[in-house]
């Protein structure tokens, strides 16, 4: 007998990806429920060869479920996660609503699965920001080997991180430019087609954006609060796949050759690093893959004990849906969740 799983936000990009990944990874499900807002009641979504009809969030009985995987935005999560958790159903939330709560584990299973042991305080586990997830997967084995002091990161984030409306805007602007239509930004602050925008989420008082702040705070919570990190987050005209240029300063010496060897053995990572034309991964090549790819591993001679990396991952997968499913898998493997009666 398997587990009962509810996908809240089943009609969205990440919700549909969760359904796909549950099937691909043969997650031990007994029954899957597609949950959405009332306006999506009865809408059909696919789960393997099954067709699921969406049920109303406000009417659904979560006590029949073992896991609720939430991808419906922070406002809904803030209201509904505690209600769902109170029924005994474990909530794994993909929004930012619970990431910074001291009583809620923020987990990337390859990095800090042991933090799941404290989930019962609120019966909620948080999934990190998409750009944080792939970053810490790459940093963890290197931190264990040589202890990271400081990280400087520039992200190149695809429009899918902004949802379906953002993807539609890139598509429509790109088509429109070829027929001389004036691109009109609505989702983004500037034209996104054939452009890059150094602005994701709202600006904060210190000049950083909320997206950059998330990278800094979440990396510290997941990996090590002593790590210093500064970030610049940039939206690029790519549909799916986040890329990151990462410069790392270590406390102890580590060579590029040592780093390659360590990363090749690390969980969740694929090293593609040939110093030749095309010997690296670009975002279009990572789409649909589970791995976090690391390329361009080289010495950063501007600091003592420095390395530079290029990190790429499918943000809808490792950055969101895959990591959420992996959290549920880890909870089962650690025997933290018993099946619903």
N, C-alpha and C positions, 0 to 999 in steps of 0.2 A: 504493500500500500504506500502511495506517495503522499506528497504534501499538497495542500490547497493553497493556491497563490492568486492574489488579486492584483491586477495591474491598474493603478489609478492614473488616468491620463492616457488611456490606451489608444486614443485617436491621434496623439501627437507623434512627432518624429521619434523621440526617445522611447515612448510607450510601445510603438510598433516594433522598434528595434529590440526592446526587452522580450517581446513575444517571439521574435525570430531567434534570439539567443537562447532562450529557454529550450526551444526545440532543437537547435543546433548542438547544444551541449548535453542534450538528453537529461535535463534536470528532472529529478524524480517527482514529477507532478502526478497528483490524482485528478485534480480539477483546476482549471484556470478560468478566472473571471475577468472580463474586460469591463472596467469601470470608467465612467466619464460623467460630465455634467449632464443635466436634464436635457439640454438642447441636442445632445448626441444620443439620446435614448433610442435604442433599436438599431443604431448604425452598426454595420458589420465590419469586423476586423479578422485577420487570418492568424491562426496558430497552427503551424504545420499544415496538415490536410483538413483541419477543422475550421469552421467559420463560427466565430463568437459574436453574439449580439451584445452591444454595450448596455450595461445596467446603470441605474441612477445612483450616483455617489450618496445622495441624501437618504436613499431608501435601502441601501444594501446592508446586509447583516454580516459584519466582518468577523463575528465570533466563530464563523464556520471556516475561517482561513488560518493558516499558519504564518503566512507572510503576506504583507501588502507592500508592493514596490511602487513608490510614489514618484510621478514625474508630471506634476500638474501645476507647478509654480509655487513660489514661496508663500503667497497669501493663503492659498488653499491648504498648503502643508501646515502652516502655523495654526490654522483652525482645526484641521481634521486629523493630523498625526496623533495628538494626545487622545482624541476620541477613539480612534482606531486602536491605539496601543492599550487603552483601558479595557478593550474586549478580550485581551489576551493574544491578539494577533501582533506579530513583530513587524514594526514599520521600518523599512529601509528607504530613506528619503533622498531624492536626487536634487532637491533645491538647496538654497543657501540658508534656509530658515533655522536649521538646527546645528549647523557646522561649528558654531562658536560657543555652544552651550557646554559648560564644563562637565555636565552629567551625560552627554551624548557622545559616544565614540565616533570619531571621524576616521574612516578606515579605507586603506588600499591593501587588500589581502596579502600581496607580495611583500608589503613593507611592514605593517603593524597589525597583523591578524590577532595578536594577543590582546589588543585593546578591546576586542569584542567581548571579552569576559566581563566587562563592566556595563553591558548593554541594558541590564535589567532595571537600572535606576529609573529609566523612563520608558523602557521597551522600544526605544528608537535608536537606529543607527544612521549616521549621515554619510552620504556619498560626497566626495570633494568636488571642487570645480574641475571642469574638463582639462584645463591646462595644468592644474596641479597634479592630477592623477598620473599623467604620463611623465611629468617631471620627477616626482618622488620615486617612481619605479626605476628610473635611470640613476638617481642620486643615491638610493639606499645602499647598494653593494659597494659603491665607491666610498661612501661615508664610513661603512664598516671597515674598509681596508685602510683608509688614510685620514679619516676625520675631516669633514668639510668645515672651513671657517666662514667662507663668503661665497655667494653666488650672484652673478649678474646675468639676467635673462631677458631676452627680447623674444616675444611670441609673434607668430604669424598665423592668426586664427581664422579659420574658415567661417563663412556666413551661416552655416548650419548651427553654429553655436548660438545664433540669435533666433532660431526657430524657422518655421515654414515661411513666414512673411519675409524674413531676411533672404531666404533662398529664392523666393519668387522675385524679390526686388533685383537681385543680381541678374537673374534670367531675363527679366523684362528690360532692364537697362541695357544689357548686352545686345539683345535683339534690336532694341530701339535705335541704338547708336548706328547700326548698319543701314538704317533707313532714314537717318537724319532726324530722329525724334530727340527732343531735348530731355535728357535724363532728369527726373524729378525725385529727389530723395524723400522718402517718407519714414522708412524704418531706420535708416542711417542719417547721420548729420551732414554727410557729403555724398557725392556720387561714389558708388562702390565699384561699378564696372570700370575696368582698366585703371584702377586707382588703389591706394592703400590709405587707411584711416587710423591714425595713432590715438584712438579713443574707443574704449569699450567700457560700457556702464557709466555711471555718473562720476563727476569730478568730486574729489574730497578737498578738505581745507588745506592739506599739505601739497596739493598739486598732482598727486597721484590719482588714478581712477580707481573705482571700486574693484575692477577686475585685477588690477595690479596689487591692490591691498589684499585681495583674497589669496593670491599666489604667496605673498609674504607670510600672512598669518597662518594659512593652512599648512604650508611646508613646515613651519615651526611646530605646529600641533601634532602633525603626523610623524615627523622625522626627528627633529631636535630643536628645542627652543633657543639654543645658543647659536644656531646658524644665522648669519646676517645675509639678507637677500634684498636686492633691488630689481625692479622689473619695469619693462615698457611693453604694454600689450597693444598689438596692432591687428586690425581687421584687414584681411586681404581678399581679393576676388577669386576665392576657391570655394567650391561647394561643400566638400567634406574633407576633413583631415587638418589637424593642427600641427604646426611646426614650431620648433623652439631653438634658438641659438643660445647656448648655455656656456658661460665662462665660470670656472670653479677654482677657488683657492683652497688648498688643503693645508692641514697642520703638518703632515708628514709627506716625504717625497713619494711620488707615484709617476711612473712613465706612461706614455701612450700605449706601449706594448702591454704593460701590466694591466692597464685599464681595459683594454680589449679582451684580455684573457678573463678578467673578473666578470665583465659584462656578458661574455659568451656563456658563462656558467650560471648566470642569474635568472631567476624565474620571471617569465613574462617579457623577456627582452630578446630581440634579434639584432645581431650586429652585422651590418652591411657596410663595410668600410674598406673599399679598394681605392687607392690613391691614383685614380685614372678617370677618364671621361665616363660619366654615368655610374661610377662605383659608389653610389650613395642612394638613399631613398628619398623620394619626393612625396608630397601628400597624396597625389593621385594614385600612387602605387600602394598606399597603406589601406585604402578603402576596403572594408569588408574583412579585414584581418584582425585577429585578436591581439597581436603583439604590439609592443612599443619598440620602434626601430631606432637604433643609434648608429650614426655615421659621423664622418669627419672628426675622428678622435685625434687630437693633436696637442702639442705643448703650447701653453700660453706663457710666452717668455717675459711678459710684462710684470708678472708677479712671481714670487718664490713658490714653488710647488703648485703650478697652475696647469689646468687643462681646459681645452675648449671642445664642445660636443655639438652635434646636430641631432635633435630628437623629434621624431615624427610618430603620430598615432591617429587612428580613426577616432575622432572626438565623440561620435555618437555611440561608439562601442566602448573602448577602454575609458574614455572620459565620462561615460554616463551609463549606458545600459549594461555593458559587460561587467563593469566594476560592481554594479548593483547586484547582478546575479551571482558574481563571485563572492560577495559578502554573504549572501544566503547559503551558498555552497560551503563556505568556511564555517558558518554557524552550525550547519548540519554535521560537518566533519569534526567539529570541536564538541559535539553533543550538547549544544546550548539550547536547542529547540526540539521539543517533542511534538509529535503529530497531533493535529486536532482530533478530538474524539469523533 
